[in-house]
Amino acid sequence: MATRPVSGPKRRPWWTVPLLSAVVLVGMNILLWRWAEARRATNEEHIFQSRADMLVRDLEDRVENNADALRALRGYVQAQGTPSPAGWHAFLVSLNAASRYPGVHSFQYDQRVDAATRDAFDRKAAEDGRPPLWDLVHGAGAVPRSAEVYYPILLSEPKDPAILSFDSSSREDTHAGAQVPARDTGRIALGPPFRLQQAPESWVLPMVAPIYAATPTPATTEERQAALRGFVTLIMMPDEVFRGLGDAPLLDVAIYDGGAGSKQDVIYARGSGNLHARLVHHQDLDLLGRTWKVEIRGTAWWDGLGRRESWQAVGSGLAVSLGLLAAIAALALARERALVLADRMTSELREANRALVELATTDGLTGLLNRRAMDLRLSEEEARAAREKTPLSLIAMDVDFFKHVNDKYGHAMGDVVLRNLGRLMRDATRLTDHAGRMGGEEFLLVCPNTDAAGAAVVAEQLRARFEAMEHQDGDQRIQCSASFGVTASDGEAPIGTDRLLRRADRALYQAKKSGRNRVEVWVPPRATEG
C-alpha cells in the first residue's frame, strides 16, 4: 500500500524576502528624497530671501548716499547765493565727490530765470562766454520756447560747456517728474530716466533739490513756488550706481521705474532674465517720492546645488542600508553646519549693515550726527518733551567768517576748524544731548530737560572754549569764533520741530547781526510769533 505524503505549511517563494526588502528600501528612499527636497527648498528660500533683502537695502543706501550729496550742495547754495564756478568746483572737491559718490554723471545748478529777465540773462551769458538760453526743442542758438519761467543750467561739474544755458525745464518728463514735485514739496525728488543728448545710448536718472530765496523752506505750496530760486540737480548713471549690487552668480535683478514693471520702464537689469526661476522676490520701493519696482530672481545655481545633494543622498541609500544611515547622518550634519554657517553669515551681515547705518547717520568730517539723523533725534526729543511736559532746548551755532578761513588758509584748515568744533561739542556736552552738523559750518545741539537759561550757559561755555582754541594745519595757526542762537520749549504745550528750528535760526541771525562771537537767546515778539 502506498504511503500518503505528510501535509505541512506552505513555503513562501524564495523571492519574497528580496521583494519585501526592495519595497522597504524603495519606501525609505522615497521618504529620504521627500525630506531632502523639503529641507533644500526651505533652506534655499531662507537664504534667498535674506540675500534679496540685503540687495534691496544696498540699493536704498546707494540712492540715499547720493541724496546726501545733493543735501550738501543745497545747503551750500542756500548759504552762498548764486555760486561762482570756482566756488562750485571747490565745494565739490571738498566733498571728495568723485570717489565718495560713484556713478554720478554730473552735479548741476539750474538757475531760475523769469521771462522778464531772459534778455538780461542772455547778456550776462555773453559776457561770461556762455551761449544764450536754449531749449530741447529748438536747440542751441535758436530762439527758445515762450514760457513764464526758465531753468537754464548755470554750473556743471564736471564742466560740460555743451549743456550750459540749456533750459532743463524744457525736458517735460524731468520737469513734471522731478522739478515740479521738488518745488512744491520742498524736498528732494527723484525723476524718471532719460537719455543724454551727448550719449543717447545711456540711461540717466535726475535727482533734484529746490533752492528757495528764503530759509527755512516756505510753509505753503504757493509760497514755495514764489520763492523758488532754482534747483541743484544730480544726474546718476544707473549702470554705475548699481554696479556690484547683490550676488551676481546667485541673483538676477531688474529695477523698473514705476510699479508696472514693463520692459520699457527698466532702469537697470542684470542676469539672463530666467522667466522660469523658482525663487522670485518682488518689492515696490518709494524712493524720494518716486516708485521703483524691484524684481529679484534666483539663477540656475540654486537648482543645481540642491538637486545634486538630493541625488547623492538617494544613491547612497540604494547601495546598502548601512551606507543609507551613514549618508542620512552625514547629510543632516552637513545641512546643520550649513544652517549654522548661514546664520553666522546672516548675523555678521546684519552687524555690517548696522555699521553701515551708523556710517550713514554720521558726518564723516566731524564724527557728529548728520542732518538726517539730527532731524530724527530732534523729532523724537520734541515728542518726548511734549509727552512728559519737560523743557527742550536747541543751540544753533555757526563758525564766524568761515568762508574767509577757507579762502585765506585753504579748505584743509577749514576742515581742521570743523573737526575741532565737533570734538569740542562731543567733549563738552552731556550723554543725553545730541550734537550734529547740519551742513557746511552750521551745527546744532539738542538739550533735553534743559530750559533756555541752562542752554545759554552751555552755549556760552562752548563759545568761550572755541574762541580760546588754536587750530593748526602745517605751519599755519589760527583762532576762530562762533555765534550761537538759543531757544527752548516751555515744557507745557508742544511747539513742533520746525518752529523750534526757526526760533534757533532767528536767535543765531541776531547773534550774527549783533557783531558775532556771542550768544543770543530767542525772545518771543510782543504780538504773535512769526
VEXDREN-2710 file (C-alpha; in Angstrom, 1 decimal):
% VEXDREN-2710
k/r/px/py/pz
1/MET/0.0/0.0/0.0
2/ALA/1.4/3.4/-1.0
3/THR/2.4/5.8/1.8
4/ARG/0.5/9.2/1.8
5/PRO/2.6/12.3/1.9
6/VAL/2.6/14.3/5.2
7/SER/0.7/17.7/4.9
8/GLY/2.7/20.8/6.2
9/PRO/2.7/24.7/6.0
10/LYS/3.1/26.1/2.5
11/ARG/6.6/27.6/2.0
12/ARG/7.0/31.1/0.7
13/PRO/8.7/31.6/-2.7
14/TRP/12.4/32.4/-2.4
15/TRP/12.0/35.8/-3.9
16/THR/9.6/37.0/-1.2
17/VAL/12.2/38.3/1.2
18/PRO/14.2/40.1/-1.5
19/LEU/10.9/41.6/-2.7
20/LEU/9.9/42.8/0.8
21/SER/13.4/44.2/1.3
22/ALA/13.2/46.0/-2.1
23/VAL/9.8/47.5/-1.1
24/VAL/11.2/48.7/2.3
25/LEU/14.3/50.1/0.6
26/VAL/12.2/51.9/-2.0
27/GLY/10.0/53.3/0.7
28/MET/12.9/54.5/2.7
29/ASN/14.5/56.2/-0.3
30/ILE/11.2/57.9/-1.2
31/LEU/10.9/59.3/2.3
32/LEU/14.6/60.3/2.1
33/TRP/14.0/62.1/-1.2
34/ARG/11.0/64.0/0.1
35/TRP/12.8/65.0/3.2
36/ALA/15.9/66.2/1.3
37/GLU/13.8/68.1/-1.2
38/ALA/11.7/69.8/1.6
39/ARG/14.8/70.7/3.6
40/ARG/16.5/72.0/0.5
41/ALA/13.6/74.1/-0.5
42/THR/13.3/75.6/3.0
43/ASN/17.0/76.4/3.2
44/GLU/17.0/77.9/-0.3
45/GLU/14.0/80.1/0.4
46/HIS/15.5/81.3/3.7
47/ILE/18.9/82.2/2.2
48/PHE/17.4/83.6/-1.0
49/GLN/15.1/85.9/1.0
50/SER/17.9/87.0/3.2
51/ARG/20.1/87.9/0.2
52/ALA/17.2/89.6/-1.6
53/ASP/16.6/91.8/1.5
54/MET/20.2/92.7/1.7
55/LEU/20.2/93.7/-2.0
56/VAL/17.2/96.0/-1.5
57/ARG/18.8/97.6/1.5
58/ASP/22.0/98.1/-0.5
59/LEU/20.0/99.7/-3.3
60/GLU/18.3/102.1/-0.9
61/ASP/21.6/103.0/0.7
62/ARG/23.2/103.9/-2.6
63/VAL/20.3/106.2/-3.6
64/GLU/20.3/107.8/-0.2
65/ASN/24.1/108.3/-0.3
66/ASN/23.7/110.4/-3.5
67/ALA/20.8/112.2/-1.9
68/ASP/23.2/113.2/0.9
69/ALA/25.5/114.8/-1.7
70/LEU/22.5/116.8/-3.0
71/ARG/21.6/118.0/0.5
72/ALA/25.2/119.2/1.0
73/LEU/25.0/121.1/-2.3
74/ARG/21.6/122.5/-1.4
75/GLY/23.0/123.8/1.9
76/TYR/26.0/125.3/0.1
77/VAL/23.9/127.2/-2.4
78/GLN/21.4/128.3/0.2
79/ALA/24.2/129.8/2.2
80/GLN/26.3/131.2/-0.6
81/GLY/23.6/132.5/-3.0
82/THR/24.4/132.0/-6.7
83/PRO/27.8/130.3/-6.5
84/SER/30.7/131.1/-8.7
85/PRO/32.2/128.4/-11.0
86/ALA/35.3/128.3/-8.9
87/GLY/33.4/128.1/-5.6
88/TRP/31.1/125.3/-7.0
89/HIS/34.2/123.3/-8.1
90/ALA/36.0/123.9/-4.8
91/PHE/33.0/122.8/-2.8
92/LEU/32.6/119.5/-4.7
93/VAL/36.3/118.9/-4.4
94/SER/35.9/119.4/-0.6
95/LEU/33.2/116.8/-0.7
96/ASN/35.5/114.4/-2.5
97/ALA/32.6/113.9/-4.8
98/ALA/34.4/111.9/-7.5
99/SER/35.2/109.0/-5.2
100/ARG/32.5/109.3/-2.5
101/TYR/29.6/109.3/-5.0
102/PRO/30.4/106.8/-7.8
103/GLY/28.0/106.7/-10.7
104/VAL/27.2/110.4/-10.6
105/HIS/27.5/111.7/-14.1
106/SER/27.3/115.4/-13.1
107/PHE/26.3/117.9/-10.5
108/GLN/24.4/120.9/-11.9
109/TYR/22.9/124.2/-10.7
110/ASP/19.8/125.3/-12.7
111/GLN/19.0/129.0/-12.1
112/ARG/15.5/130.4/-12.3
113/VAL/15.1/133.0/-15.0
114/ASP/11.7/134.7/-15.4
115/ALA/10.5/135.8/-18.9
116/ALA/11.1/139.4/-18.0
117/THR/14.8/138.8/-17.2
118/ARG/15.6/136.4/-20.0
119/ASP/17.3/139.2/-22.1
120/ALA/19.4/140.2/-19.1
121/PHE/20.4/136.5/-18.6
122/ASP/21.5/136.3/-22.3
123/ARG/23.6/139.5/-22.0
124/LYS/25.3/138.2/-18.9
125/ALA/25.8/134.8/-20.6
126/ALA/27.6/136.6/-23.5
127/GLU/29.8/138.5/-21.0
128/ASP/30.7/135.2/-19.3
129/GLY/31.3/133.3/-22.6
130/ARG/28.2/131.1/-22.3
131/PRO/25.6/130.6/-25.0
132/PRO/22.2/132.3/-24.7
133/LEU/19.3/130.4/-23.2
134/TRP/18.2/127.4/-25.4
135/ASP/15.9/124.5/-25.1
136/LEU/15.4/120.9/-26.1
137/VAL/13.0/121.6/-28.9
138/HIS/14.8/124.4/-30.8
139/GLY/18.4/123.6/-29.9
140/ALA/21.4/125.8/-29.1
141/GLY/21.5/129.2/-30.9
142/ALA/17.7/129.1/-31.8
143/VAL/15.1/131.3/-30.2
144/PRO/13.8/129.3/-27.2
145/ARG/10.2/128.5/-26.5
146/SER/8.0/131.1/-24.9
147/ALA/7.5/130.4/-21.2
148/GLU/6.9/132.3/-17.9
149/VAL/9.9/130.7/-16.2
150/TYR/13.1/129.0/-17.4
151/TYR/15.7/127.0/-15.5
152/PRO/18.9/127.2/-17.6
153/ILE/21.9/125.2/-16.4
154/LEU/24.3/127.7/-15.0
155/LEU/27.0/125.4/-13.5
156/SER/28.1/121.8/-14.2
157/GLU/30.7/119.6/-12.6
158/PRO/32.5/118.0/-14.3
159/LYS/32.4/121.1/-16.6
160/ASP/30.4/120.5/-19.8
161/PRO/30.2/123.6/-22.0
162/ALA/27.7/121.8/-24.3
163/ILE/24.9/121.9/-21.7
164/LEU/25.4/125.4/-20.3
165/SER/22.3/127.7/-20.6
166/PHE/20.2/124.7/-21.5
167/ASP/16.7/125.2/-20.1
168/SER/16.3/122.0/-18.0
169/SER/12.5/122.6/-17.7
170/SER/12.1/122.1/-21.4
171/ARG/12.6/118.4/-20.8
172/GLU/9.0/117.8/-19.9
173/ASP/9.5/114.4/-18.2
174/THR/12.1/115.7/-15.9
175/HIS/10.2/118.9/-15.2
176/ALA/7.0/117.2/-14.4
177/GLY/8.5/114.2/-12.7
178/ALA/11.2/115.8/-10.6
179/GLN/11.3/119.6/-10.7
180/VAL/7.6/120.3/-10.0
181/PRO/7.4/117.8/-7.0
182/ALA/10.6/119.2/-5.6
183/ARG/9.4/122.8/-6.0
184/ASP/6.0/122.2/-4.5
185/THR/7.1/119.9/-1.5
186/GLY/10.5/121.5/-0.7
187/ARG/12.0/118.0/-0.6
188/ILE/14.4/116.1/-2.9
189/ALA/12.7/114.4/-5.8
190/LEU/13.8/111.5/-8.0
191/GLY/12.8/111.9/-11.6
192/PRO/12.1/109.5/-14.5
193/PRO/15.1/108.1/-16.5
194/PHE/16.0/109.8/-19.8
195/ARG/18.8/109.6/-22.4
196/LEU/21.5/112.2/-22.7
197/GLN/21.7/114.1/-25.9
198/GLN/25.5/113.7/-25.9
199/ALA/25.3/110.0/-25.2
200/PRO/21.9/108.7/-26.3
201/GLU/22.8/105.1/-25.7
202/SER/23.0/105.7/-21.9
203/TRP/20.1/106.0/-19.4
204/VAL/20.5/108.5/-16.6
205/LEU/18.4/109.4/-13.6
206/PRO/17.9/113.0/-12.4
207/MET/17.7/113.8/-8.6
208/VAL/16.5/117.4/-7.9
209/ALA/16.6/119.6/-4.8
210/PRO/14.9/123.0/-4.7
211/ILE/16.6/126.2/-3.8
212/TYR/14.5/128.9/-2.2
213/ALA/15.1/132.6/-1.7
214/ALA/14.2/132.4/2.0
215/THR/15.2/129.9/4.7
216/PRO/13.8/127.9/6.2
217/THR/11.6/126.3/3.5
218/PRO/8.4/128.3/3.0
219/ALA/5.4/126.7/4.6
220/THR/2.8/126.5/1.7
221/THR/2.9/125.4/-1.9
222/GLU/2.2/128.9/-3.2
223/GLU/4.9/130.4/-1.1
224/ARG/7.4/127.8/-2.2
225/GLN/6.5/128.4/-5.9
226/ALA/7.0/132.1/-5.5
227/ALA/10.3/131.8/-3.5
228/LEU/11.9/129.2/-5.8
229/ARG/15.4/130.4/-6.9
230/GLY/16.4/127.3/-8.9
231/PHE/17.5/123.7/-8.5
232/VAL/20.6/121.7/-7.7
233/THR/20.5/118.6/-9.8
234/LEU/22.4/115.3/-9.6
235/ILE/22.5/113.1/-12.7
236/MET/23.1/109.4/-11.9
237/MET/24.1/106.6/-14.2
238/PRO/22.2/103.5/-13.1
239/ASP/24.7/101.1/-14.6
240/GLU/27.5/102.6/-12.4
241/VAL/25.4/103.4/-9.3
242/PHE/24.1/99.8/-9.1
243/ARG/27.2/98.0/-10.3
244/GLY/28.0/95.0/-8.0
245/LEU/24.5/95.1/-6.4
246/GLY/23.9/91.8/-4.6
247/ASP/25.4/88.4/-5.5
248/ALA/25.9/88.3/-9.3
249/PRO/26.3/84.4/-9.5
250/LEU/23.2/83.8/-7.4
251/LEU/20.7/86.6/-8.2
252/ASP/19.4/88.2/-11.3
253/VAL/18.0/91.7/-10.6
254/ALA/15.8/94.2/-12.6
255/ILE/14.7/97.7/-11.5
256/TYR/11.8/99.4/-13.1
257/ASP/10.6/103.0/-12.9
258/GLY/7.0/102.9/-11.7
259/GLY/5.0/100.0/-10.4
260/ALA/4.1/98.3/-13.7
261/GLY/7.4/96.5/-14.3
262/SER/7.2/96.7/-18.1
263/LYS/10.3/96.4/-20.3
264/GLN/10.2/100.0/-21.5
265/ASP/10.4/101.2/-17.9
266/VAL/13.6/99.2/-17.0
267/ILE/16.3/101.3/-15.2
268/TYR/18.8/98.6/-14.5
269/ALA/18.9/94.9/-15.3
270/ARG/21.5/92.2/-14.7
271/GLY/21.3/88.5/-15.5
272/SER/19.8/86.1/-18.0
273/GLY/16.2/87.0/-17.3
274/ASN/15.3/83.5/-16.3
275/LEU/11.4/83.6/-16.5
276/HIS/11.1/80.1/-15.0
277/ALA/13.0/80.7/-11.8
278/ARG/11.5/79.1/-8.7
279/LEU/12.8/81.7/-6.3
280/VAL/11.4/85.2/-7.1
281/HIS/11.1/88.3/-5.0
282/HIS/9.1/91.4/-5.9
283/GLN/9.1/94.7/-4.0
284/ASP/7.9/98.2/-4.6
285/LEU/10.1/100.9/-3.2
286/ASP/9.2/104.6/-2.6
287/LEU/12.4/106.4/-3.1
288/LEU/12.3/110.2/-2.8
289/GLY/8.7/110.4/-3.9
290/ARG/9.1/108.0/-6.9
291/THR/8.1/104.3/-7.0
292/TRP/10.5/101.7/-8.2
293/LYS/9.7/98.1/-8.7
294/VAL/12.5/95.7/-7.9
295/GLU/12.4/92.1/-9.2
296/ILE/15.0/89.6/-7.9
297/ARG/15.2/86.1/-9.4
298/GLY/17.3/83.1/-8.4
299/THR/19.7/81.8/-11.0
300/ALA/20.1/78.2/-12.1
301/TRP/22.8/77.8/-9.4
302/TRP/20.1/77.2/-6.8
303/ASP/18.5/74.3/-8.7
304/GLY/21.8/72.5/-9.5
305/LEU/23.2/72.8/-6.0
306/GLY/20.2/71.3/-4.1
307/ARG/19.3/68.6/-6.6
308/ARG/22.9/67.2/-6.7
309/GLU/22.8/66.8/-2.9
310/SER/19.4/65.0/-3.0
311/TRP/20.6/62.5/-5.7
312/GLN/23.8/61.8/-3.7
313/ALA/21.7/61.0/-0.7
314/VAL/19.4/58.6/-2.6
315/GLY/22.3/56.9/-4.3
316/SER/24.0/56.2/-1.0
317/GLY/20.7/54.8/0.3
318/LEU/20.3/52.4/-2.6
319/ALA/23.8/51.0/-2.1
320/VAL/23.4/49.5/1.3
321/SER/21.4/50.0/4.5
322/LEU/24.4/51.0/6.5
323/GLY/25.5/53.4/3.8
324/LEU/22.0/54.8/3.8
325/LEU/22.1/55.5/7.5
326/ALA/25.6/57.0/7.3
327/ALA/24.6/59.1/4.3
328/ILE/21.5/60.4/6.2
329/ALA/23.6/61.3/9.3
330/ALA/26.3/63.0/7.1
331/LEU/23.7/64.9/5.2
332/ALA/21.9/66.0/8.3
333/LEU/25.1/67.1/9.9
334/ALA/26.3/68.9/6.7
335/ARG/22.9/70.7/6.4
336/GLU/23.0/71.6/10.1
337/ARG/26.5/73.0/9.7
338/ALA/25.4/74.9/6.6
339/LEU/22.5/76.4/8.5
340/VAL/24.8/77.4/11.4
341/LEU/27.2/78.9/8.9
342/ALA/24.3/80.7/7.1
343/ASP/23.0/82.1/10.4
344/ARG/26.5/83.2/11.3
345/MET/26.9/84.9/7.9
346/THR/23.5/86.5/8.3
347/SER/24.4/87.7/11.8
348/GLU/27.7/89.1/10.5
349/LEU/26.0/90.8/7.6
350/ARG/23.4/92.2/10.0
351/GLU/26.2/93.7/12.1
352/ALA/27.8/95.1/8.9
353/ASN/24.5/96.6/7.9
354/ARG/24.2/98.2/11.4
355/ALA/27.7/99.6/10.9
356/LEU/26.6/101.0/7.5
357/VAL/23.5/102.6/9.1
358/GLU/25.7/104.2/11.7
359/LEU/28.0/105.4/9.0
360/ALA/25.0/106.8/7.1
361/THR/23.9/108.8/10.1
362/THR/27.3/110.2/11.0
363/ASP/29.0/113.2/9.4
364/GLY/32.3/111.9/8.1
365/LEU/34.4/115.0/8.8
366/THR/33.4/115.8/12.4
367/GLY/32.1/112.5/13.7
368/LEU/28.8/114.2/14.8
369/LEU/25.4/113.2/13.6
370/ASN/24.5/114.3/10.1
371/ARG/21.5/116.4/9.1
372/ARG/19.2/113.4/8.5
373/ALA/20.0/111.8/11.9
374/MET/19.6/115.1/13.7
375/ASP/16.1/115.7/12.2
376/LEU/15.1/112.3/13.5
377/ARG/16.6/112.8/17.0
378/LEU/15.0/116.3/17.2
379/SER/11.6/114.9/16.3
380/GLU/12.0/112.1/19.0
381/GLU/13.1/114.5/21.7
382/GLU/10.3/117.1/20.9
383/ALA/7.7/114.3/21.1
384/ARG/9.1/113.1/24.4
385/ALA/9.2/116.7/25.8
386/ALA/5.6/117.3/24.8
387/ARG/4.5/114.0/26.3
388/GLU/6.4/114.4/29.6
389/LYS/5.9/118.2/29.7
390/THR/9.6/118.9/30.1
391/PRO/11.6/121.7/28.5
392/LEU/13.7/121.1/25.4
393/SER/16.4/123.5/24.2
394/LEU/18.2/124.0/20.9
395/ILE/21.5/125.7/20.3
396/ALA/22.3/126.6/16.8
397/MET/25.9/127.6/16.0
398/ASP/27.8/128.9/13.0
399/VAL/31.5/129.5/12.6
400/ASP/32.1/133.2/12.1
401/PHE/33.7/134.2/8.8
402/PHE/34.2/130.5/7.8
403/LYS/34.4/131.4/4.1
404/HIS/37.3/133.7/4.9
405/VAL/39.1/130.9/6.6
406/ASN/38.7/128.6/3.5
407/ASP/39.6/131.4/1.1
408/LYS/42.7/132.6/3.0
409/TYR/44.0/129.4/4.7
410/GLY/42.6/126.7/2.4
411/HIS/39.9/124.1/2.8
412/ALA/42.3/121.8/4.8
413/MET/42.4/124.5/7.5
414/GLY/38.6/124.8/7.3
415/ASP/38.3/121.1/7.9
416/VAL/40.6/121.3/10.9
417/VAL/38.4/124.1/12.4
418/LEU/35.2/122.0/11.8
419/ARG/36.8/118.8/13.3
420/ASN/38.0/120.8/16.4
421/LEU/34.5/122.2/16.9
422/GLY/33.0/118.7/16.5
423/ARG/35.4/117.3/19.1
424/LEU/34.6/120.2/21.5
425/MET/30.9/119.6/21.2
426/ARG/31.4/115.9/21.9
427/ASP/33.6/116.5/25.0
428/ALA/31.6/119.4/26.5
429/THR/28.1/118.1/26.3
430/ARG/26.1/115.5/28.2
431/LEU/25.4/111.9/27.1
432/THR/21.7/112.8/26.8
433/ASP/22.4/115.7/24.4
434/HIS/22.5/115.3/20.6
435/ALA/25.2/117.2/18.6
436/GLY/25.1/117.3/14.9
437/ARG/26.5/119.0/11.8
438/MET/23.6/120.4/9.7
439/GLY/25.7/121.4/6.7
440/GLY/28.7/123.5/6.0
441/GLU/29.8/125.4/9.1
442/GLU/26.3/125.1/10.7
443/PHE/25.9/122.9/13.8
444/LEU/23.0/122.1/16.2
445/LEU/22.9/120.9/19.8
446/VAL/19.7/119.4/21.2
447/CYS/19.5/119.5/25.0
448/PRO/16.6/117.6/26.6
449/ASN/15.3/118.6/30.0
450/THR/17.1/122.0/29.7
451/ASP/15.4/125.4/29.8
452/ALA/16.6/128.4/27.8
453/ALA/18.8/129.7/30.7
454/GLY/20.6/126.5/31.1
455/ALA/21.1/126.2/27.4
456/ALA/22.5/129.7/27.3
457/VAL/25.1/128.7/29.9
458/VAL/26.1/125.7/27.8
459/ALA/26.3/127.9/24.7
460/GLU/28.5/130.5/26.4
461/GLN/30.9/127.8/27.7
462/LEU/31.1/126.4/24.1
463/ARG/31.7/129.9/22.7
464/ALA/34.4/130.8/25.2
465/ARG/36.2/127.4/24.8
466/PHE/36.0/127.6/21.0
467/GLU/37.3/131.2/20.9
468/ALA/40.3/130.2/23.0
469/MET/41.1/127.1/20.9
470/GLU/44.0/127.2/18.4
471/HIS/43.7/125.5/15.1
472/GLN/46.8/124.2/13.3
473/ASP/47.4/123.0/9.7
474/GLY/51.0/122.5/9.0
475/ASP/52.8/125.8/9.9
476/GLN/49.6/127.8/10.0
477/ARG/47.9/128.6/13.3
478/ILE/44.7/130.5/13.6
479/GLN/41.9/131.2/16.1
480/CYS/38.2/131.4/15.2
481/SER/35.0/132.4/16.9
482/ALA/31.4/131.2/16.6
483/SER/27.9/132.7/17.0
484/PHE/25.2/130.9/18.9
485/GLY/21.4/131.1/18.9
486/VAL/19.4/129.5/21.8
487/THR/15.8/128.7/22.1
488/ALA/13.7/126.4/24.2
489/SER/10.2/125.0/24.6
490/ASP/8.2/126.0/27.7
491/GLY/7.6/122.4/28.8
492/GLU/3.9/122.8/28.6
493/ALA/2.4/122.9/25.1
494/PRO/4.1/121.2/22.1
495/ILE/5.8/123.6/19.7
496/GLY/6.9/121.5/16.8
497/THR/10.4/120.9/15.4
498/ASP/10.0/123.4/12.6
499/ARG/9.1/126.2/14.9
500/LEU/11.9/125.4/17.3
501/LEU/14.4/125.4/14.4
502/ARG/13.1/128.7/13.1
503/ARG/13.5/130.2/16.6
504/ALA/17.0/129.0/16.9
505/ASP/17.9/130.3/13.4
506/ARG/16.4/133.7/14.3
507/ALA/18.5/133.8/17.5
508/LEU/21.6/132.8/15.6
509/TYR/20.8/135.5/13.0
510/GLN/20.5/138.1/15.8
511/ALA/23.9/137.0/17.2
512/LYS/25.4/137.4/13.7
513/LYS/23.7/140.8/13.3
514/SER/24.9/142.0/16.7
515/GLY/28.5/141.5/16.0
516/ARG/29.2/137.7/16.0
517/ASN/31.1/135.8/18.7
518/ARG/28.2/136.0/21.0
519/VAL/25.2/134.1/22.4
520/GLU/21.6/135.3/21.7
521/VAL/18.5/133.7/23.3
522/TRP/15.3/133.8/21.3
523/VAL/12.8/136.2/22.8
524/PRO/9.1/135.9/21.6
525/PRO/7.8/139.0/19.8
526/ARG/5.3/141.2/21.6
527/ALA/2.3/140.3/19.4
528/THR/2.5/137.0/17.7
529/GLU/5.3/134.7/16.7
530/GLY/6.2/134.8/13.0
END
